[in-house]
Amino acid sequence: MKLEAVIAARLKEAREASGMSQQALGVAVGIEEETAKVRIHQYEHGKHAPPFQMLERLAKELNRPLAWFVCPSDEQELHLSLSAIPSNTRAVVLNSLLESLKNRPPKST
């Protein structure tokens, strides 16, 4: 998957999760009101990729780490999330997660 497509999909996912419209998000990150909706639409559909500084503003507004926008898979997103946990508590969180996975019922096929 191309980087532009990953950014486009992640941006749309984050914006929809936030409940913001394309217009509102665009204005919130400093795009002129007259073109805000169109620009965000273009970013979300991969027609144009946001410049790095714009991507930083989008990440901040959508409360997501910048690196999340370039993670093409859930596994990479999980790794990114785990790496954000302070090192002194990471082992506790990982052990708890592993225990939860061990104790879940087996999948039925």
Sequence and secondary structure as in RCSB ss.txt:
>XXXX:A:sequence
MKLEAVIAARLKEAREASGMSQQALGVAVGIEEETAKVRIHQYEHGKHAPPFQMLERLAKELNRPLAWFVCPSDE
QELHLSLSAIPSNTRAVVLNSLLESLKNRPPKST
>XXXX:A:secstr
  HHHHHHHHHHHHHHHHT  HHHHHHHTT  TTTHHHHHHHHHTTSS   HHHHHHHHHHTT  GGGGG  SHH
HHHHHHHHTS HHHHHHHHHHHHHHHHTS     
